[in-house]
């Protein structure tokens, strides 16, 4: 009897340790916190005209899943798939076109384009896939020098730019709703004692980025295709930011648009979605907080 008792304890301990050995890299949840599958996410993405992938910039799971989703959507959409990204500014569209169309060499593109420091590990796989399969790739973001003008002078700072420069940003004046939580929280965070680049116009600078991305996404939407947009999660969380502007432009252009959002979050425990992450997107990719970083 005593031996059986000891064996039962050992078996229980073994099962417990075996459970701990299972360390998933991520879990997927729907907006309500119900566990979902990648298959479900892909199905909804393939049925959408625009898919926002809200990444954590330094998270390897975010970047890996971006590549996997791109490959799988290409299998579904083929030539009707379009890629777009916050990480490329409008004044780099020509270089991006030349590279993805095999007109210029990789080393020339990487030398001349304004690339993020983590480009080679995190975004080059996406751009190179577009080049290999002749996929259109949209540089959706405002040139940072114009966002800087708004940061220091507000929207009025853009009044003096010429017609050519205006062609690289959303049509002026842009609509701005300061009550949206993504901008309201930025205003509330500003104390006047932050870093030099943090001014009282930081929310407006964020808005001009969102508006520009939303506008150029809208201009490249295909009725029967899917546009997959990569951006920092903050730009699309809670269906605000860039998503809000995209839908506003779609209303102005008088067409309905099917939008799906994905966001990435980090939690210590990924078995259940925390209350604060509920509703952030149509699909929430929950990643362990201990995940290694790409930079």
Secondary structure as UniProt FT lines:
FT   HELIX           2..21
FT   STRAND          26..30
FT   TURN            31..32
FT   STRAND          35..36
FT   HELIX           38..46
FT   STRAND          50..55
FT   TURN            57..58
FT   HELIX           60..77
FT   HELIX           78..80
FT   STRAND          81..89
FT   HELIX           90..92
FT   HELIX           93..100
FT   TURN            101..102
FT   HELIX           106..112
FT   TURN            117..118
FT   HELIX           119..122
FT   HELIX           124..133
FT   STRAND          136..141
FT   HELIX           144..153
FT   HELIX           155..160
FT   HELIX           163..166
FT   TURN            167..168
FT   TURN            178..179
FT   HELIX           181..189
FT   TURN            196..197
FT   TURN            200..201
FT   HELIX           202..219
FT   TURN            223..224
FT   STRAND          226..232
FT   HELIX           233..235
FT   HELIX           237..239
FT   HELIX           242..252
FT   TURN            253..254
FT   STRAND          259..267
FT   HELIX           275..277
FT   TURN            278..279
FT   STRAND          283..288
FT   TURN            289..290
//
